[in-house]
Amino acid sequence: MVSESPKVLVKQFFGNNAKSYDKVVRLTTFGRDSYWKEEIIKRIDECKSILDLACGTGILTLKIAAKFPEAKITGVDITEEYLKLAKGKITSCHKISFLLCDAEDLNLDCTFDCITSSYIPKYCNPQILIERCLRHLNGGGKIILHDFTCPKNKAVRFLWNFYFVMLGMIGFFVPSWKDTFKHLPKLIRTANWVEQYKHVMERNGLSVKVQYLTMGCSSILAGTKKI
Ligand SMILES: C[S@@+](CC[C@H](N)C(=O)[O-])C[C@H]1O[C@@H](n2cnc3c(N)ncnc32)[C@H](O)[C@@H]1O
């Protein structure tokens, strides 16, 4: 069962599998994860500072650093093992710092031109997360959120459900990912995150754009704060 608060699942999903994460996300999304992250990066305007929430092992954070080598980048994650791997990937030429913190409790004494996050929306409360993002976002800045979505097209959704049944079975042979593979589809189905975050962003005066990717299997929501 997916528990009441998706946050409870974070430890269950990511507590014991950081080392295999990069490989698993690549294989289970058939390489689409990399394409989705490129699509996130396309939406980042020229900027001096970027906050990457739920940065995990730093896949997106490092891609951002490659595109914006002069920008000051901060990666935040709640799971220590994931952050350790992210820290291990940076070199002295990177302007990246990492912080162990719950994104919903974030309270830094600085603001950013852009805030990105891949795969955080479904674990958080939209109201709380957007409020934290707005506190840390400069005027004219952008919040770019990405996560899995459940496809709306019936035929695609049938294949999507079938795929997750297969993935659940594969999970029996990969103990550290068993719970994630089992509970992820229900979490994605129930999250309805695009509509919820869009609503909260618009209510806070942001101008919002939605992009559905890979037949609706994932989506990007970008909101720009007025100057
Ligand atoms: C699927 S991984 C994604 C990592 C990275 N963004 C990527 O795309 O490769 C999800 C990450 O979200 C982190 N996470 C979930 N909820 C969080 C929260 N409230 N604050 C910070 N990190 C969170 C987990 O610790 C985990 O590292």
The ligand as a Gaussian input file, in Angstrom:
#p B3LYP/6-31G(d) Opt

LIG

0 1
 C       14.628000       9.402000      -7.951000
 S       15.836000      10.292000      -7.011000
 C       16.187000      11.595000      -8.145000
 C       17.559000      12.152000      -8.029000
 C       17.934000      13.185000      -9.074000
 N       17.088000      14.359000      -9.027000
 C       17.891000      12.600000     -10.452000
 O       17.043000      13.005000     -11.221000
 O       18.694000      11.725000     -10.747000
 C       14.811000      11.088000      -5.848000
 C       15.604000      11.825000      -4.820000
 O       14.707000      12.687000      -4.132000
 C       15.195000      12.832000      -2.824000
 N       14.116000      13.440000      -2.043000
 C       12.852000      13.016000      -1.904000
 N       12.156000      13.858000      -1.126000
 C       13.001000      14.844000      -0.767000
 C       12.865000      16.028000       0.027000
 N       11.720000      16.330000       0.637000
 N       13.936000      16.840000       0.149000
 C       15.106000      16.543000      -0.448000
 N       15.303000      15.440000      -1.198000
 C       14.256000      14.600000      -1.362000
 C       15.598000      11.424000      -2.453000
 O       16.469000      11.400000      -1.350000
 C       16.257000      10.948000      -3.747000
 O       17.642000      11.192000      -3.739000

